[in-house]
């Protein structure tokens, strides 16, 4: 039996499992249904990796019972594809709760449309979709398809748990491959596979799991794959679009990336003259970098390129110069080329953003990165430049680039290696706010607020910094949604440099700022403070406490008291110090004013699951401190009393 025949046979075995009638929902055990929105009765994946043709054939058979409206998306089956990953067959069936077939989905009932939005300029990526749905719950959907990967550098991962609030009766994953083209894998919360030698040069790996109980998503938790069974795979070596690479180390993967970008740093005489004119009177190297970076931002725009090798290889620098657009790869390569014309060395760096991240030093894969940034080493530090956003300030290190591993591609050495981006403490990501209120005897107020932000906190003033005036006002009203609040003026500024700094200035009036009861005014300590959407405490916590970002917030609120009023009560000060953060509050009374100061520090932190409730209590204390009332009372007329 050759490898190709085995792949066909493997899929045939999957196909014959398709039931004439699905199992009734009554046979699902309560342990799988309780706390679940859906239960996967079967989820079977079979992969054949043919080294001779460098192809993957992936076959899947899925039977899922949807229990309620929240689980409906589990029966919305979507398979992305393109010219290199055609779908060979695709079909779905709908069954009622008793296992009776209601409908078959095939042919024209399969939707087919583009996968990307208008921001993607070049692509051939599409997706096919079958939405299986019944108005009455529960119902069961059965889905299967076969897809062939004619060009690939990665193998799909396996997450047996599928997602949160999902029970799984049975799931399996198998892969066959030639020993001449081995695969590498990494396991999480799952045993080693059953390994079989099908032929002297063909190996099969199989994993099987049963009766996985539903789990809930937890706030401030570790990543999904760290909490549940998971399997990640890569081919040890690969051929893609006429190129060859290996995942034996990050160095070998970096060698492949280096081969893709070596020929892309071309330039024209006009580009050289432009750079020379930009920096002709500048001696400071960091200032040269800033000028060239701003030139790039002013003369380019971001578009996504997802076409063939273009998904991995940047356009030539001269093409970006001529068109004025490019994706993250192209814009980084273009900026890198401009800097080289100023004799400034910089490096093409792969990084993961959003839910993607380089996590394993010992297991390289392209799936751990999805973005490109530029690293510019200086004598004392390294600049990290985000080239895809025309508004990003120079010297700004967003949260997404902090405390991350990146693949630093060194073309001169034809390799790559992992380096870490900065891991700044909470003080670097700071928001300092100064507010002054003038109160009157009716409880109304006039106020002005100055907010200074730096580090990752600058994103909290996006997009106010560059939005049109009318849009700014709408954003401010939504952000500071407080009854009686009315804007009288606002202003935003941005200072770029070694450490970018943004400011927000707002002047405002308040109707009924303070609550009036008889001769007393009740004034909230910090109207614009507090933490929104604090998660609830829990009796049982599965995941460790994980705080991914560190920051420091300092709020100073000054109240000018209305004429004829004294301070009757101020809350007690607080000092709470924990491993994950610190809260300090204090009140200062002087002359005819009260000052409330609240300093909050949150540390990047990973602790035990037992610390979660303590952290939630800490956040609650922050809000309680800001919500406490200062009580003012009308002065007595002592002369009249005499």
Buried (B, 14 or more C-beta within 10 A) or exposed (E): EEBBEBBEEBBEEBBEEBBEEBBBBEEBEEEBBEBBBBBBBBBBBBBBBBBEEBBBBBBBBBBBBBBEEEBBEBBBBEBEBBEBBEBEEBBBBBBBBEBEBEEEBEEEEBEEEEBBEEEBBBBBBBBBBBBBEBEEBBBBBBBBBBBBBEBBBBBBBBBBBBBBBBBBBBBBBBBBBBEEBEBBBBBBEBEEBEEEEEBEEBBBBBBBBEEBBBBEEBBBBBBBBBBBBBBBBBBEBBBBBEBEBBBEBBBBBBBBBBBBBEEBBEBEEEBEEBBEEBBEEBEEBBEBBBBBBBBBBEBBBBBBBBBBEBBBBBBBBBBBBEBEBBBBBBBBBBBBBBBBBBEBEBBBBBBBBEEEBBBBEEBBBBBBBBBBBBBBBEEEEBBBBBBBBBEBBBBBBBBBBBBBBBBBBBBEEBBBBBBEBBEBEBEBBBBBBBBBBBBBBEBBBBBBBBBBBBBBBBBBBBEBBEBEEEEBBEBBEEEBEBEBBEBEEBEBEBEBEEEBBBBBEBEBBBEEBBEBEEEBBBBBBBBBBBBEEBEEEBEEBBBBBBBEBBBBBBBBBBBBBBEEBEBEEBBEBBEBEBEBBBBBBBBEEEEEBBBBBBBBBBBBBEBEBEBBBBBBEBBEBBBEBBBBBBBBBBEEEEEEEE
